[in-house]
Amino acid sequence: MDHFNYRNGRLFAEDVDVEKIAGQVSTPAYIYSKATFIEHLQKIQRAYAELETTICYSVKACGNINILNFLAEKGIGFDIVSGGELHRVLQAGGYPAKVVYAGVGKTDNEIIEALNAGIGYFNIESEAELDNLIRLAKQSDTTKGHKPRAALRVNPDIDYKTHVFITTGKKETKFGVDIERAQKVFADYGDNGAVDLCAIHVHLGSGGKTIDPYVEAVRRTMPLIDSLRGKGHTIEALDLGGGYGADYESDTVPSAADYAAGILPLLKGKDLKLILEPGKSICANAGILLTRVLYTKRGGAKEFIIVDAGMNDLIRPSLYDAFHFIWPATVQEDFVPLQRSKDLQPEGTRAFDVVGPICEGADFLAKERFLPPVQRGDLLSVFTAGAYGFTMSSNYNARCRAPEVLVDGDSFSVIRRRETYEDLTALEK
Ligand SMILES: *Cc1c(COP(=O)(O)O)cnc(C)c1O
């Protein structure tokens, strides 16, 4: 799962005691494990090795350029959703030709920047956007004879009622076009002369805890690809998007090999390249958020632990009601958690709400959570915080954003320093 483990009651990130890091950079702080990133990536690479597969790591999940840099060194590409993310990839030394660019609202400037960089595929979300890309590609003299390539994003219209977060792959969404409409888009634009429309993109949102939505998406997409090819269109690649599960609780999601076992048999012998856009399945388990207990407090029947990290640092609990396992970084041996689970209630624990310092009722990291007794100054670890943690953080309440620290074996380095008060006002006149 990851390289954040207890040794003699003390939490280690790989071979570094996290108390040592907190002592040096203070709290709150994001701590990443390089080995965890690489392990999750390599599991995906191995799982899909039998098909020509390009892994395009989703920058929005966790996009520090140091992280993008060592991932790029493993030969992978990147999934971006803005010009800013393209800038990050280029700063990190990523390969532009392995970049795929999604998003329903690409601006002219962003499109021109991506044309100039020579990215791999524009993932097209609507006819209007394709019109605009064609117009800009015709005007652009920077494509150096290489026709820009595009993938049409289709909605396989999968609505698994049990998975509430699968929302982007349904018909009633702002993303992509229906499978039926895809035929017409290829008929109208297949021969435009400026942009090579030669791939299909699907991104379901989150696949939840089973492989079924992915298998179903491929089942619904392959007849479209066969039919388009029958009409003379070249379809060279299928981009299956991201959303593969991450273990917010121990061993609760399919492995990369499980997904591949469902998906690959449907693509064998189809002469299709495969693109994957994993985000959180690579980075979620690779990060924790360290925070210190400021105060404990009773309110009616409730007990609160007030910590120095707030919803501005990690918004997923407030925004999605997301579960993050939280546990003290230093515990007596009998409190070492044997697994990360919603239901963990060892003898001697009590229910607490873990809340931040922000002036909002929605500022919580956990509710009714069973924890060992803690006191002011104790360090807590919020686990599986590598995805949509720092990247969704903000300066709300004029709070300086937390530093990001990368652990590699027995050493660590600050890959983004803590913001200062001067940073907060630097752009204001
Ligand atoms: C966000 C996003 C991803 C990554 O999703 P994860 O759930 O982090 O794997 C991949 N592709 C697109 C188009 C996205 O918007």
The ligand as an ORCA input file, in Angstrom:
! r2SCAN-3c Opt
* xyz 0 1
  C      -8.789     14.091    -12.770
  C      -8.582     13.351    -14.021
  C      -7.808     12.177    -14.032
  C      -7.218     11.548    -12.794
  O      -8.189     11.040    -11.940
  P      -7.777     10.157    -10.671
  O      -9.077      9.890     -9.996
  O      -6.862     10.987     -9.830
  O      -7.099      8.936    -11.176
  C      -7.588     11.581    -15.261
  N      -8.111     12.103    -16.402
  C      -8.879     13.218    -16.421
  C      -9.417     13.713    -17.690
  C      -9.136     13.870    -15.227
  O      -9.919     14.954    -15.233
*
